[in-house]
């Protein structure tokens, strides 16, 4: 028979306090691997689970594929503890969950072809966890999703394993949104404030005990649904304000004004204003995707999230705006897009990283290709590009490419670029990041 809630909870939290717990992270990507390293550095024994055998082999060989995690950090985490056990190992086998006291689920949550949430990765992970669920286990979902997923999707699958068990008494379930911003060194998984919401009060207590030794200050909210909505609101806030900055660019284009001058002047106000700048569109896994999880949920409740839909419409159209600027720049020197050589600088979704997920540069390249341009790209972080019909190798000799191209599109403002030299190129320049004319 299951023990009482208080006894189970006390035993679980004591394991975390004494660092005697073994924890698992499902998904060894941009979110899961840094989290695994944080738990290992906090003294836990950590196992990283990933379905990609190549990734697992690379991690166990001490080689990191996530830019924010150095090989040395990974090797340090793998070093055997004083008790002779390794601090971190990776595996493709979910059976290790039987020996784990807690598990964080950090799997992708994309949208499907019709723009609806694809929970297949979460469901697969939840089904695997349910097979090895045991008394006192703490399960935390970190993957961004719509409000209600933790309680409505994960909980029934876990309860089906042991129908007589009760959440908050025999096992614990919570949601804690990831807040990883790849490439940042000021705010990391160890220092970023951590929002946590439990399915019950006891679940919250257990999850806080699990996370407290490894991550930044904890912010508890009233429920898993509240925590799920926090993440969606954070990225909706950014999406809407980026869209507003992009629309300012469109309006200033009509008015003959410099949008960046307007933004910089407005940013001198010490209160009531937060600076967002125009650009080529949205990129990364979070901001282009997450607001749609919220708007989808609201549609099921017969509510239209108008800000989200309008922001998405504006941001999605920005690559077309910049391709039109390429066409205008070429027309000004009596050239057409068709047959012109166009070099795109930077294809990562933001500077100084290699992440191309949802990068607007990809849409710019595809649109230029559709118009008949001879496209090429350079990015010091992305040596090859495979995206739909795009199969390209990065330009190696940037100086030579600048001399032979007809138009340069600055899509990502990597610090590695010498903007003064690029500005001196004979080609037309379309600057989506305002680094040449800044």
N, C-alpha and C positions, 0 to 999 in steps of 0.2 A: 504494500500500500504506500502511496506517496506520503512523504512527511508533510508537516504543516508548512504554510507559507513562511512564517517567521524563521523556522529552523533551516529551510532550504535557502532562503535569502541570506541568512547569516553565514552559512557555510560558503555560499557563492562569493559574497563580498569579501570574506576573509581570505579566500584564495587570491583575489586580485590585490588586496592590501599587502599580502606577503609575497607577491610576485611568483606564486606557485602555480599560477594558471598557465595552461597552454591554449593559445588562441589561433584561430584560422582566419585568413582573409581570402575570400573568393573573388578572383579577378585581379590579375597582376598587371594592370595598366597604369595610366597616369594618376589614378586615384589610389588603387589598391597597393601598389608597390611602396609609395611614400608612407602610407599608413602602416604597412607591415614593418618598415624600417623604424618608424616611431615607436611601435609596440616593442620591437626587439631592443631598441636602445633603452626602453623603460624597464627592461629586465624580464619581460615575458619570453617564453618559448613560443616561436611563431612559425606557422606553416602557411605558405602561400599556395593556393590552389588555382590552377588555370588549365583550360582544356587544350591550350596550345602547347604541344610537347616541345617544340623548338624553343619557345620562351622559357619553359621550365628548365630545359637543359642549359640554356644560356645563363639563367640565374644561378643554378647550382655550380656552374663553372666560374662564378664570381664576376660575370659581365652584365652590366646594366644596360638596358635599352631605353630607359627613361632619363631624359636630360637632367632632371632635378636630383637624380640619385647617382652619385659617383660610384665607380667600381670599388673604391676604398671604403665607402660607406657600406656597400653590400658585403664586402669581405669581412668588415668588422662585425656586422650583424651575424655572419655565419660562424664566427669564431666560437669555439666551444666555451661554454660557461664553466664556472668553478666546479659545478657538479658533473662535468664531463659531457653534457648534452649540448648540441648546437643551438645557437640562438635563433637561426632562421634556416629553413629548408623549403624547397618548392616541390610540388608534386602535381600530377594530373589525377590522382586518386582521391575521391571524396571520402573513402572509408576512414581516413585519418580523423574525420570529424567525431568519430566515436570516442576519441581520446581528448577532445578539445572541450574546454569549459566555456568558450565564447566564439562566435563567428560573426564577422562583418561581411556583408554582401556588397561588392563594389563592381557590378557588371554593367554593361552598356544598356541604355534605354533609348533606342532610336525611335523615329517615327516610321510608320510603314508607308507604302506608296500613296495612300490616300490621306496622309497627314494625321493618322490616328496613332496613339501610343502602342508600341510594340513591347509587350512585357514578356516575350518568350524567354529572354535570358534570366529575368527575375524568377519566372515560374520554374525553369529548369533548376536554378540554384535552390529555390525553396523546396522543391521535390527531393533533391539530394540531401538537403539538411534534414528534412523530415524523416528520412530513412535512418539517420544516426542520432536523432534527437534523444537526449537523455536528461534525467532529472538534474535541475539546477542550471541547465545550459542557457546562455544568454545569446540571443539572435538579434542582430542589428542590421537593418537595411540602410545603406548609404546611397544607393543609386537614385538619381532624381526621378521622381514620378508624380502622378496626380494624387491629390488628397484622398485618402481612403485605401490606398494600395496595401499598406502594412496590415491593416485590420481586415480588409475584405478579400485580399488575395493570399497573403502569406499566412495569416492566422489559421484559416480553415485547413490549409495543407499541413501545418504543424499539428493541429489538433487531431487530424485524421490518423496520425501515427499512434497516439494513445488517447482514445476517446474519454477516458476517465480522468485525464490530467486537465489542469486548468492553468491558463495563462496568468502569470502573476503569482502563482502558488507553486507550481511544479517546474515551470520553465518561464523565461522572460523574453519579451519581444518589444523592440523599440525602433524608432527611426531617427537617424542623425545625418543630416545632409552633408555631403562633401562640399568643401569650399576651396578646392585646389585651383590655383591660378598658375599654370605652367610658366616657368621662367622667373618667377618672383623669388627674391631672397629675403625680403623684409617680412612677408607674411607667409609662413610655411605651415605644414600640417601640425607642427609642434607648437606654434605660437598663435595660430588663428583661433579666435573664440569658437567654441563648438556648441551648436544647438542640438538638444536632445529632447525627444518626446516619447514617453512610454505608452503602451497600450493600457497599462494600469499604473498606479502609483508605485507599486513594488517593482514593476518593470523599469520604471525610470530610475529608481534607486540602484538596481542591479547594473543598468547600462552606465550610469554615472561612475559607479565603482570600477567598471571595466575600462572606461576611457580616461578617467582622471589622471592616472600616473603617466600617460603618454602624450596627451594633447594639450592645447591651450585652455584658457578658462572656459568653464562649462556654463551654458545658458539653458536652463530647463524651461520647457514650455508645457502647457497643460495636457497635451495629447500627441499621439503620433501624427494625427491629421494636421495639427498646428505646425509641427516641425516640417512636414511635407510642404505646407503652404508657404512657410518662411522662405525656403529655397526658391520656390517658383516666383514669389514676389520679388526677391532680390534680383533675379535675372530679368524679370519683366520690367522692373524699374530701369535697368540698364538698357534693355531693348527699346523701351518707349523713349527714353531720353536720347539715345543714339539716333533714333528715327527723327526726333525733333531737330537735332543738329543737322541731320542729313536733309531734312525738309528746308531748314534755314538756308543750306547751300543751294537748293533748287530755287528758292525764292530770291536769294541774292543774285543768282545767275540771271534771273529775269529783270532785277532792279539795277543791274550793273554795279553791284557792291561786292566787297570782299568778305565772305562769310567768316573767315578766320579772324579778320580784324574785328568783326562784330563780337565773336566769341571771346577773344582776348580782352576786349574792353569790358564786356559784361562780367568777366571773371574777376575784375578788380573790386566788385561789390563784396564786402566781407561777410554778408549774411544773405540768406534767401536765394542763393544761386550755387549750383554745382556745375563745374565745367565738363561738358562733353563736346567732342569735336567731330566734324564730318569725316567721311572716309569712303572706301569702296564698297562697304556693306558689312554684314555681320559674319563672324567666323568663330571657330571653336565648337565644342560639342554642346556647351550649355546655352549661351544666349540665343542662338538661332532656333533651338529646339525646345527648351524648357517652358517658355510661355505658352506653347501650343498644348502642353499637358494640362495647364490650367484652363485654357479656353475650351479644350475638348471636354473636360469634366463639367464645366459650366453649361456647355451645350446639352449635356445629358439632363440638366436641370432647367432647360428651356430659357437659358440666359445667354445673351450675346456679349462676350467680352470685347467691346468695340475698340478700346485702346490697343489691345493685343493684336487684333486683326489689322488695324490700320498701320501700326508700327511695322508689322511683318510685311505688309504691302509696300511700304516706303523702302525699308531696308533691302528687300528682295530685288527691287528695281534699280538699286544703285549701280550694279555692274553694267546695266544697259546705259545708264547715264554716262558712265566713264568711257564706254565704247563709242558712244556718240561724240564724246570729246576727242577721242582718237581720230574719228572720221573728220571732225572739224579741223583738227590740227593738220592732218594730211591734205585736206582740201585747200588749206591756206597756202600750201606750197605746190598746188596743182597736182596732187597725187590722190589716188583712190585707195581705199583699204584693200581692195582686191589686188593682190600681187605685191603689196608693200610688205617690207620686213618690219615686224613689230617685236620688240624685246620687252618682256615683262620682268621687272626687277622685284624679286621676292614673291614666293607663293605660299609661305606659311601664313596662318591666319593673323598672327601678330609678330612683332619683331623679336629677334634673338632666340627663336625656338624653331623646331622642325615640324611642328604639328600643322598638318594641312586640313584637318577636319573642318568641313563647311567653309573653307576659305573662299572669300569672294574672288580672289585671284584666279581660281579655277574656272569660275563662270566667265570672267573676263577673257581668259584664253579660249574657252569654247566658243564664245560669241564672236571673237575675232577670227577664229578658224572658220566658222560658218560664213563669215563675210569674205572669205578668200584670202585672208592675210597669211603671210609666211611667218608663223609664230615661233618664238624661242623664249626661253626664260633663263634667268640666273638666280640662284639662291644658295648662299654659302652653307645652309643647313639641310637642303633637300637636293641630293645629287641626282635622283631620278623621280619621275612623276608618272604615276599610273592612275588615271582617273577617267572612267568611261572610255571614250574614244581617244583620250589624250594618252599617248605613250611617248614621253620625251625624256631625254637626258639633259641635264643642266649644261648651259654654256660654260666651258672651262676658262677660256681666255676672254675675260670681260672687256678688257681694253680694246681688243680686236672687234668684238661684237658691237661695242659702242660706235666704232668708226664705220661699220657697214650697215647699221640699221637705219630705217627711215623714221621710226617713232619709238620712244622709250616710255613705257608705262611704269610708274613707281607705284607698286601695289602693297609692298611691305617695307617699312622703314627700318631695316636692320642697321644696327650701329656699325657694322663692318663696312658699310658703303661710304665712299668719299663723295659727299654730295657736291662739293665744289668742282671736282673733276667731272662728274656726271652732268652738271649744269653747263659745262663748256663743250659738251658734245655737239656735233653739227646737227644731230637729229632733233625732231620736234619732241618735246617732253610733256607728258600728261602726268601731273603730280597729284595722285589721290590722297597723299598724306601730308601735303603742304610742307615738305622739307626743303625743296629747292627755293621757294619764294618766301620762306619763313624769315 
